[in-house]
Amino acid sequence: MARSLKTGKSKVIGMLVPDITNTFYTEVMEGVEAMARSHGYSVIFCNSQEDPTRELAYLDTLHSHRVDEVVFGCTSCRTNYDRLIRQRFPVVFVDRLPARSSFPCHSVVVDNLLAAHTATNHLVGLGTRESPLSQAE
């Protein structure tokens, strides 16, 4: 804490996910932790369990601990997180984007529509094959 007051950096990143049992978020957490560690940072992980009240409490806790930034998988795309941005609380949204914000925010998201289109084209390109399940009928 003393170092963070002197340097303005805590060398700690917070990560808040909506569901720690979701393998998508588990893999993202592993990647964040590995990258953070390789750059001399520690990570505090928080699991909101898809509860907006718990999510806000964790955000307040991370803010009070002066983490350098938060990697944030929000619970709802309908919630507006402008308060965080106005407080100059550095946030990178992962997977889910919040409701339209009047402030710019950073994010890393998957284009699910493009991914589904690409996967479908790939399968169609492989040609039609009879499934082993359909042979058993």
MOTA-V225125 format. One record per run of one state. SS is the DSSP state (hx for helix, st for strand, lp for the rest). FROM is the first residue (numbers start at 1). TO is the last residue. If there is no record, write none. Layout:
# MOTA-V225125
<<SS,FROM,TO> <SS,FROM,TO>>
This chain:
# MOTA-V225125
<<lp,1,1> <hx,2,7> <lp,8,11> <st,12,17> <lp,18,22> <hx,23,38> <lp,39,41> <st,42,47> <lp,48,51> <hx,52,64> <lp,65,68> <st,69,72> <lp,73,81> <hx,82,86> <lp,87,90> <st,91,94> <lp,95,105> <st,106,108> <lp,109,111> <hx,112,126> <lp,127,131> <hx,132,136> <lp,137,137>>
